[in-house]
Amino acid sequence: MKTGHPSGIVTFLLYDGVGSSKAALEAPYEPYRDQFLQQLYDLTEKLVEKHKGWTSGKPHGDDCLAVFENPNDAIKCAIALQLQVVEIELTIGEKTWRMPIRIAVHTVEQHATPDDDGQYQNHPEVIRAARVLPLACAGQILLTESAKIAAGALEHECVEHRNRRIRNFDDRPRSLFELLYDGVTREEPGSRFLPEWFNETNRYISRPTMENSIGDLFGEKTSNGQLVRLVTLHGFGGMGKTRLAVQCALNCIALFGGRLYYARLGDLTSEKLLSGEDLRLDYLYAQLLTAFGITHTPLPTPEELPAYLKQMLASLNNPGDTLLLLDNWETVSGEASRRMIGKVLLACTELRILATGRVPVGLAGTERKQAI
């Protein structure tokens, strides 16, 4: 491995394996480590060196960080990795394991210098790039805006995904570019975090101005100086509120580290909707339990739920701001439901809610409303 990592306007390549945790659990550990992962390490070292780069630090599981002086070298290395990693496999008996990878390429915007050990693992620009990487899916290469600009004219076509919010990228909307190195476009960045119930068959018509204004609302502050915690998209039925909200969630998913939960309301019949607030509160409570995957008994009571959610979110492996998409608020609209949402937001200080409905939630001083 080469030493003396470069400084200046460098480009980082990061990858990690897709499905590696499952493979590590299913495959015998020693063959997985000594055969499969070693092949991955050897291939990475060979290709990074071939493309005039440096691997930074020792390999950690299926993760890799490499640094390049030339962004085009980094992109060529990313393509070579995607084309050749698929050939690595581990076969034991009749079962074969393969592990596709996802890749992010990011060029720094200011002069960067490695640490005293000549490495870049903890550099702020690497951390930023690491927030892009989880948005990619298997076999995908994502370029940040700065990498695309630095590389100039590319041999392969790119698909632009606009209005993406990446934490600490000055929190302004940015574009990500999917490199079609094999001519195939894959999933939209972040779509692996979408709920199972969301199955959009029609092509989404981008509404960039509105998407951007909705993203900006989460950056506003309330009268007490706190960031806005609740944004509601409201309007008549059939206006596409749910699809727009899902797109806004995708645009902001890197702000929340993939911590997205979905409460899908609207399954009540009109007769039940008319039968009183108690039923609507019970239904909201049940859907929140489902959204957060709370199934074990004894279940928290509605009164205990806010404190329970606070403890649950704080116990996540990578805690931080979390987004809840609360769809079809009009299904549960009422004073009791409003009080429950208010108590949840009060208890869970890192929870943000993006709601849709024919009417706003109605939390004065806390809510920002966007008419659709």
C-alpha positions as CSV (number, residue, x, y, z in Angstrom):
1,M,0.0,0.0,0.0
2,K,1.3,3.4,-0.9
3,T,2.1,5.9,1.8
4,G,2.1,9.7,2.0
5,H,-1.5,10.5,1.2
6,P,-1.9,13.6,-1.0
7,S,-3.2,16.9,0.2
8,G,-5.1,19.7,-1.6
9,I,-8.3,19.4,-3.7
10,V,-8.6,15.6,-3.4
11,T,-11.3,13.2,-4.2
12,F,-12.6,10.5,-1.9
13,L,-14.1,7.2,-2.9
14,L,-16.1,5.3,-0.4
15,Y,-17.9,2.0,-0.7
16,D,-19.6,-0.6,1.5
17,G,-21.2,-3.9,0.9
18,V,-24.9,-4.5,0.3
19,G,-26.3,-7.5,2.2
20,S,-23.0,-8.1,4.0
21,S,-24.5,-8.5,7.4
22,K,-26.8,-11.3,6.1
23,A,-23.9,-13.0,4.4
24,A,-21.7,-12.8,7.5
25,L,-24.5,-14.4,9.6
26,E,-25.3,-17.1,7.0
27,A,-21.8,-18.1,5.8
28,P,-19.2,-19.8,8.1
29,Y,-17.2,-16.9,9.6
30,E,-13.6,-18.0,8.8
31,P,-14.2,-18.7,5.1
32,Y,-16.2,-15.5,4.9
33,R,-13.3,-13.5,6.4
34,D,-10.3,-15.4,5.0
35,Q,-11.6,-16.0,1.5
36,F,-14.4,-13.7,0.6
37,L,-13.3,-10.5,2.3
38,Q,-9.7,-11.0,1.5
39,Q,-10.6,-11.2,-2.2
40,L,-12.4,-7.9,-1.8
41,Y,-9.4,-6.3,-0.1
42,D,-7.0,-7.6,-2.7
43,L,-9.1,-6.4,-5.6
44,T,-9.6,-3.0,-4.0
45,E,-5.8,-2.5,-3.4
46,K,-5.1,-3.5,-6.9
47,L,-7.6,-1.2,-8.6
48,V,-7.0,1.8,-6.3
49,E,-3.2,1.6,-7.0
50,K,-3.9,1.0,-10.8
51,H,-5.9,4.3,-10.8
52,K,-3.2,6.3,-9.0
53,G,-5.0,6.3,-5.6
54,W,-4.3,5.5,-2.0
55,T,-6.3,3.3,0.3
56,S,-6.7,5.2,3.6
57,G,-6.4,3.1,6.7
58,K,-6.9,-0.6,7.1
59,P,-10.0,-2.3,5.7
60,H,-12.9,-2.5,8.1
61,G,-15.3,-5.3,7.3
62,D,-16.7,-4.5,3.8
63,D,-16.0,-0.7,4.0
64,C,-13.4,1.1,2.0
65,L,-12.0,4.6,1.8
66,A,-9.6,5.7,-1.0
67,V,-8.2,9.1,-1.9
68,F,-7.2,10.4,-5.3
69,E,-5.5,13.5,-6.6
70,N,-7.6,13.4,-9.8
71,P,-11.4,13.0,-9.7
72,N,-11.5,11.2,-13.0
73,D,-9.1,8.6,-11.6
74,A,-11.5,8.1,-8.7
75,I,-14.5,7.7,-11.0
76,K,-12.6,5.2,-13.3
77,C,-11.7,3.2,-10.2
78,A,-15.3,3.2,-9.0
79,I,-16.4,1.8,-12.3
80,A,-13.7,-0.9,-12.3
81,L,-14.8,-1.8,-8.8
82,Q,-18.4,-2.2,-9.7
83,L,-17.6,-4.2,-12.8
84,Q,-15.3,-6.6,-11.0
85,V,-16.7,-7.0,-7.5
86,V,-19.7,-8.9,-8.9
87,E,-17.2,-11.7,-9.9
88,I,-16.2,-12.3,-6.2
89,E,-18.1,-15.1,-4.6
90,L,-17.9,-17.7,-1.8
91,T,-19.2,-21.1,-2.5
92,I,-19.6,-23.7,0.3
93,G,-21.5,-26.9,-0.7
94,E,-24.5,-25.9,-2.8
95,K,-24.7,-22.3,-1.5
96,T,-23.0,-19.3,-3.1
97,W,-22.7,-15.8,-1.6
98,R,-22.0,-12.6,-3.5
99,M,-21.9,-9.1,-2.2
100,P,-22.6,-6.1,-4.5
101,I,-21.3,-2.7,-3.3
102,R,-22.5,0.9,-3.4
103,I,-20.1,3.7,-4.0
104,A,-20.0,7.4,-3.3
105,V,-17.4,9.8,-4.9
106,H,-16.8,13.2,-3.4
107,T,-14.3,16.0,-4.2
108,V,-13.5,18.4,-1.5
109,E,-14.2,22.1,-2.1
110,Q,-11.3,23.4,0.0
111,H,-7.7,22.3,0.6
112,A,-7.6,19.1,2.6
113,T,-4.7,17.7,4.6
114,P,-4.4,14.2,6.1
115,D,-3.9,13.7,9.8
116,D,-0.6,13.1,11.6
117,D,-0.8,9.4,10.6
118,G,-1.2,10.4,7.0
119,Q,-4.8,9.2,6.9
120,Y,-8.2,10.7,6.2
121,Q,-10.7,8.6,8.1
122,N,-11.9,11.3,10.4
123,H,-11.6,14.2,8.0
124,P,-14.9,16.3,8.0
125,E,-15.1,15.9,4.2
126,V,-15.0,12.1,4.5
127,I,-17.7,12.3,7.1
128,R,-19.8,14.3,4.7
129,A,-19.2,11.8,1.9
130,A,-20.2,9.0,4.3
131,R,-23.6,10.6,4.6
132,V,-24.1,10.3,0.9
133,L,-23.0,6.6,0.7
134,P,-26.1,5.1,2.4
135,L,-28.4,6.7,-0.2
136,A,-27.0,4.5,-2.9
137,C,-28.3,1.1,-3.7
138,A,-26.6,-2.1,-4.8
139,G,-24.4,-1.6,-7.9
140,Q,-24.8,2.2,-7.9
141,I,-22.2,5.0,-8.1
142,L,-23.3,8.4,-6.8
143,L,-21.2,11.5,-7.4
144,T,-21.6,14.6,-5.3
145,E,-22.0,17.9,-7.0
146,S,-18.4,18.9,-6.4
147,A,-17.1,15.6,-7.9
148,K,-19.2,16.0,-11.0
149,I,-18.0,19.6,-11.5
150,A,-14.3,18.7,-10.8
151,A,-14.4,15.8,-13.2
152,G,-15.7,17.9,-16.1
153,A,-16.9,16.0,-19.2
154,L,-17.6,12.4,-18.4
155,E,-17.5,9.4,-20.7
156,H,-20.7,8.0,-19.2
157,E,-24.1,9.7,-18.8
158,C,-25.3,10.9,-15.5
159,V,-28.8,11.2,-14.0
160,E,-29.2,14.3,-11.8
161,H,-31.2,14.1,-8.6
162,R,-31.9,17.6,-7.3
163,N,-32.8,19.2,-4.0
164,R,-30.9,16.8,-1.8
165,R,-30.1,17.9,1.7
166,I,-26.9,16.5,3.1
167,R,-26.1,17.4,6.7
168,N,-23.2,19.9,7.1
169,F,-23.1,20.5,3.3
170,D,-24.1,24.0,4.4
171,D,-27.6,22.6,4.6
172,R,-28.5,24.0,1.2
173,P,-30.1,21.8,-1.5
174,R,-27.6,20.0,-3.6
175,S,-27.7,17.6,-6.6
176,L,-26.4,14.1,-6.6
177,F,-25.5,12.4,-9.8
178,E,-26.0,8.7,-10.6
179,L,-23.2,7.5,-13.0
180,L,-24.7,5.2,-15.6
181,Y,-21.4,3.3,-16.0
182,D,-23.2,0.3,-17.5
183,G,-26.1,2.2,-19.1
184,V,-28.5,1.2,-16.4
185,T,-30.3,3.6,-14.0
186,R,-31.0,2.1,-10.6
187,E,-33.2,3.2,-7.8
188,E,-33.5,6.8,-6.8
189,P,-31.1,7.7,-4.0
190,G,-32.6,7.0,-0.6
191,S,-35.4,4.9,-2.0
192,R,-34.3,1.8,0.0
193,F,-35.7,3.6,3.1
194,L,-39.2,3.9,1.6
195,P,-41.9,1.9,3.3
196,E,-43.1,-1.4,1.9
197,W,-46.6,0.0,1.3
198,F,-45.3,2.7,-1.0
199,N,-45.5,1.4,-4.6
200,E,-45.6,4.3,-7.1
201,T,-46.5,3.0,-10.6
202,N,-46.7,6.4,-12.3
203,R,-43.6,8.5,-13.0
204,Y,-43.3,11.3,-10.5
205,I,-43.4,14.8,-12.0
206,S,-40.8,16.8,-10.2
207,R,-41.9,20.0,-8.4
208,P,-38.5,21.4,-7.5
209,T,-39.6,24.8,-6.4
210,M,-42.2,23.4,-4.0
211,E,-39.9,20.6,-2.8
212,N,-37.2,23.1,-2.0
213,S,-39.6,25.5,-0.1
214,I,-40.8,22.5,2.0
215,G,-37.2,21.5,2.7
216,D,-36.5,25.0,3.8
217,L,-39.3,25.0,6.3
218,F,-37.5,22.4,8.5
219,G,-34.6,24.9,8.7
220,E,-36.8,27.7,10.0
221,K,-37.1,28.5,13.7
222,T,-40.1,29.1,15.9
223,S,-40.7,32.1,18.1
224,N,-38.8,30.4,20.9
225,G,-35.7,29.9,18.8
226,Q,-36.2,26.1,18.2
227,L,-36.1,24.5,14.8
228,V,-39.5,23.7,13.3
229,R,-40.5,20.2,14.2
230,L,-43.8,19.8,12.3
231,V,-44.5,20.6,8.7
232,T,-47.9,19.9,7.2
233,L,-48.8,19.7,3.5
234,H,-52.5,20.4,3.3
235,G,-55.1,20.7,0.5
236,F,-58.0,19.0,-1.3
237,G,-57.9,15.3,-2.0
238,G,-56.2,14.1,-5.2
239,M,-53.6,16.9,-5.2
240,G,-50.7,14.4,-4.8
241,K,-49.8,15.4,-1.2
242,T,-48.6,11.9,-0.3
243,R,-46.4,11.5,-3.3
244,L,-44.9,15.0,-2.8
245,A,-44.3,14.3,0.9
246,V,-42.5,11.0,0.0
247,Q,-40.3,12.9,-2.4
248,C,-39.5,15.6,0.2
249,A,-38.6,12.8,2.6
250,L,-36.3,11.3,0.0
251,N,-34.7,14.7,-0.6
252,C,-34.0,15.2,3.1
253,I,-33.2,11.6,4.0
254,A,-29.5,12.3,4.5
255,L,-30.3,14.9,7.1
256,F,-31.9,12.0,9.2
257,G,-29.3,9.3,8.5
258,G,-32.0,7.1,7.1
259,R,-34.0,7.3,10.3
260,L,-37.5,7.5,8.7
261,Y,-40.7,6.1,10.0
262,Y,-44.1,6.1,8.2
263,A,-47.5,6.2,9.8
264,R,-50.0,5.6,7.0
265,L,-53.5,6.7,8.1
266,G,-56.7,6.7,6.1
267,D,-58.0,3.1,6.4
268,L,-61.1,3.9,8.4
269,T,-64.5,3.8,6.8
270,S,-66.6,7.1,6.7
271,E,-69.0,5.6,9.2
272,K,-66.2,5.0,11.7
273,L,-64.8,8.5,11.1
274,L,-68.1,9.9,12.3
275,S,-68.2,7.9,15.5
276,G,-66.1,10.2,17.7
277,E,-62.7,11.4,18.8
278,D,-62.0,8.4,21.0
279,L,-61.9,6.0,18.0
280,R,-59.8,8.4,16.0
281,L,-57.3,8.7,18.9
282,D,-57.2,4.9,19.3
283,Y,-56.5,4.5,15.6
284,L,-53.7,7.1,15.7
285,Y,-52.2,5.4,18.7
286,A,-52.3,2.0,16.9
287,Q,-50.8,3.4,13.7
288,L,-47.9,5.0,15.6
289,L,-47.2,1.7,17.3
290,T,-47.1,0.1,13.9
291,A,-44.9,2.9,12.4
292,F,-42.3,2.5,15.1
293,G,-42.4,-1.3,15.1
294,I,-43.6,-1.5,18.7
295,T,-45.1,-5.0,19.0
296,H,-43.9,-6.6,22.2
297,T,-46.1,-6.8,25.2
298,P,-46.9,-5.1,27.4
299,L,-47.5,-2.3,25.0
300,P,-47.1,1.3,26.3
301,T,-50.4,2.9,26.9
302,P,-51.3,6.1,24.9
303,E,-50.2,8.1,27.9
304,E,-46.9,6.3,28.1
305,L,-46.2,6.4,24.4
306,P,-44.4,9.8,24.2
307,A,-41.8,8.8,26.9
308,Y,-41.5,5.3,25.4
309,L,-40.7,6.8,22.0
310,K,-38.2,9.1,23.5
311,Q,-36.3,6.2,25.1
312,M,-36.6,4.1,21.9
313,L,-35.2,6.8,19.7
314,A,-32.3,7.6,22.1
315,S,-31.3,3.9,22.1
316,L,-30.8,3.7,18.3
317,N,-27.2,2.7,17.3
318,N,-26.8,6.1,15.5
319,P,-29.2,8.4,17.3
320,G,-30.0,11.8,15.8
321,D,-32.8,13.7,14.2
322,T,-35.5,11.3,13.0
323,L,-38.3,12.0,10.6
324,L,-41.9,10.6,10.8
325,L,-44.1,10.9,7.7
326,L,-47.7,11.1,9.0
327,D,-50.0,10.6,6.1
328,N,-53.7,11.6,5.8
329,W,-54.0,13.5,9.0
330,E,-57.7,14.3,8.4
331,T,-58.5,10.6,9.2
332,V,-57.6,11.3,12.9
333,S,-58.1,15.0,13.1
334,G,-59.4,16.2,16.5
335,E,-58.3,17.8,19.7
336,A,-57.3,14.4,21.4
337,S,-55.2,13.4,18.4
338,R,-53.6,16.9,18.3
339,R,-52.7,16.7,22.0
340,M,-51.0,13.3,21.4
341,I,-48.9,14.6,18.6
342,G,-48.0,17.6,20.7
343,K,-46.9,15.4,23.6
344,V,-44.9,13.2,21.3
345,L,-43.0,16.2,19.9
346,L,-42.5,17.6,23.4
347,A,-41.0,14.4,24.7
348,C,-39.0,13.4,21.6
349,T,-36.9,16.5,21.0
350,E,-35.1,15.0,17.9
351,L,-38.2,13.9,16.2
352,R,-39.5,15.9,13.2
353,I,-42.9,15.2,11.5
354,L,-43.9,15.7,7.9
355,A,-47.7,15.4,7.8
356,T,-50.2,15.4,5.0
357,G,-53.9,16.1,5.2
358,R,-56.9,18.0,3.9
359,V,-56.5,20.1,7.1
360,P,-53.4,21.1,9.1
361,V,-52.6,19.4,12.4
362,G,-53.2,22.7,14.2
363,L,-50.3,22.9,16.7
364,A,-50.0,26.7,17.1
365,G,-46.5,28.0,17.3
366,T,-45.0,24.6,16.4
367,E,-46.4,23.9,12.9
368,R,-45.4,25.2,9.5
369,K,-48.1,24.8,6.9
370,Q,-47.7,24.4,3.1
371,A,-50.8,24.6,1.0
372,I,-50.8,22.2,-2.0
